[in-house]
């Protein structure tokens, strides 16, 4: 029996080394996947920032400008409808790309293998971080979407439901119902714009805190 001890010792070492080597390779793969996850989160944010830039260049900022509406009214609000069509296209493209990126991110996360280093607690931290990034993007886009949707409702009101004139740089309606609907949409629009501005200020504040 004594003669077999060195062999048993060797086999034990070999098994231990193999397990450690295997564990090391799993951790290396997991670390690579973790890096890819964070890159994907950045890609999701870049996609949103591109969409936001495209929205800023779409004509939304002046869509409800009284001076622009006064000129566009002469052409049956043709320019307004083109701006809305452009915004609808941006919305569809963003959602399509965003959903694809989120799906890719979740596939990456699911491919992480449990190990001593990448235990359930660590996986929860990784998941919380990427879900936070996704949720911030989602909340920001929802505010942008609200602004677009309310602007669209106002243009549709002017185009389809209500006769109006622009007098002394103000929109004048002929019925109280139109006045009420316009005021309702406009007050909600102003609230959404205020929320968007507050979000930007909070983001800048958090960025300054992190830098300091």
MOZICOR-V132365 format. One record per helix or strand of 3 or more residues. SS is the DSSP state (alpha for helix, beta for strand). FROM is the first residue (numbers start at 1). TO is the last residue. If there is no record, write none. Layout:
<<SS | FROM | TO> <SS | FROM | TO>>
This chain:
<<alpha | 2 | 56> <alpha | 60 | 62> <alpha | 66 | 73> <alpha | 78 | 110> <alpha | 120 | 161> <beta | 164 | 167> <beta | 170 | 173> <alpha | 176 | 211>>
